Amino acid sequence: MTAPVIEAPRSPARPARKGVNWEKWGWIYMRVSGVLLLVLIFGHLFVNLLTGDGVDQIDFGFVGGKLATPFWQWWDVAMLWLALIHGGNGMRTLVNDYATHRTSRRILKGAIFAAVAVLIILGTLVVFTFDPCPAGSPADLLPSFCPAS
Amino acid sequence: MSQQTAGTLTTETKRSSRPGGTLYRGREGMWSWVLHRVTGVAIFFFLLVHVLDTALVRVSPEAYNAVIGTYQTPIMGLGETALVAAIVYHAFNGIRIILIDFWSNGVKYQKLMFWIVIGLWVITMLGFAPRHLMNVFGH
């Protein structure tokens, strides 16, 4: 007969839970996306607000010119996804901290999820279905590379 | 030993009227956390609006220009300055949080790092705000 096993002091009382630890991956996501967003958003702000005439230069022609190139399409789509999920997960943290009732937590988190999902889909569709030279628009509103209509 | 401990506690109690045992409350750790939450919420709600206004490029050049024109007014120009201030703080303090989590000396230097964040924030805003406000008010 074997002697009973005595566990070492302070050994974990219960085994690690099985399955994916979503809270851990959320925690990691906030840090990884945060670093990427620092680069993407600082670049976005520099190009849009500090070059040329800054905020005054922004019109359809300016944005159309940027979104006509794959570089800025992917830059903006990366920002869109990373920022909305980062922000949505941050808002989820606040709901967990401050909403005291199960129902209000569920409604608030549902609203956050819906807003994030709708805007990610909308923004991605806009970036990739965008036409910088829509037919029938006045030429002076369009990017300079558009063929004169 | 106990005499010295008691002495330290007494001095601490006399110096401030805060309840005992608050290494965190009311200090750099708490305020950096509060600012991180407040700026995060503000940025999130701006982001919701900003994706919608940018989506107007898919509607028509006229619709986009009409809405983006409102971003070029003086009041919105001040709002953009506040928004960039919030983003820059949230970004720099986020790096501080990562350092607290992963750098072995992060917790030891978290207060110093808060003041470094504030210093870098001031420098960045001194670079951004004059240039942006000149664009907003100068034309």
Boltz contact constraints between the chains, C-beta under 6 A:
constraints:
  - contact:
      token1: [A, 31]
      token2: [B, 98]
      max_distance: 6.0
  - contact:
      token1: [A, 34]
      token2: [B, 94]
      max_distance: 6.0
  - contact:
      token1: [A, 38]
      token2: [B, 91]
      max_distance: 6.0
  - contact:
      token1: [A, 49]
      token2: [B, 132]
      max_distance: 6.0
  - contact:
      token1: [A, 50]
      token2: [B, 131]
      max_distance: 6.0
  - contact:
      token1: [A, 54]
      token2: [B, 132]
      max_distance: 6.0
  - contact:
      token1: [A, 54]
      token2: [B, 135]
      max_distance: 6.0
  - contact:
      token1: [A, 55]
      token2: [B, 72]
      max_distance: 6.0
  - contact:
      token1: [A, 55]
      token2: [B, 135]
      max_distance: 6.0
  - contact:
      token1: [A, 56]
      token2: [B, 72]
      max_distance: 6.0
  - contact:
      token1: [A, 56]
      token2: [B, 135]
      max_distance: 6.0
  - contact:
      token1: [A, 56]
      token2: [B, 139]
      max_distance: 6.0
  - contact:
      token1: [A, 58]
      token2: [B, 68]
      max_distance: 6.0
  - contact:
      token1: [A, 59]
      token2: [B, 65]
      max_distance: 6.0
  - contact:
      token1: [A, 60]
      token2: [B, 61]
      max_distance: 6.0
  - contact:
      token1: [A, 60]
      token2: [B, 64]
      max_distance: 6.0
  - contact:
      token1: [A, 60]
      token2: [B, 65]
      max_distance: 6.0
  - contact:
      token1: [A, 63]
      token2: [B, 57]
      max_distance: 6.0
  - contact:
      token1: [A, 83]
      token2: [B, 47]
      max_distance: 6.0
  - contact:
      token1: [A, 87]
      token2: [B, 44]
      max_distance: 6.0
  - contact:
      token1: [A, 87]
      token2: [B, 47]
      max_distance: 6.0
  - contact:
      token1: [A, 90]
      token2: [B, 40]
      max_distance: 6.0
  - contact:
      token1: [A, 91]
      token2: [B, 44]
      max_distance: 6.0
  - contact:
      token1: [A, 119]
      token2: [B, 51]
      max_distance: 6.0
  - contact:
      token1: [A, 122]
      token2: [B, 55]
      max_distance: 6.0
  - contact:
      token1: [A, 123]
      token2: [B, 51]
      max_distance: 6.0
  - contact:
      token1: [A, 126]
      token2: [B, 55]
      max_distance: 6.0
  - contact:
      token1: [A, 126]
      token2: [B, 58]
      max_distance: 6.0
  - contact:
      token1: [A, 130]
      token2: [B, 58]
      max_distance: 6.0
  - contact:
      token1: [A, 137]
      token2: [B, 61]
      max_distance: 6.0
  - contact:
      token1: [A, 141]
      token2: [B, 61]
      max_distance: 6.0
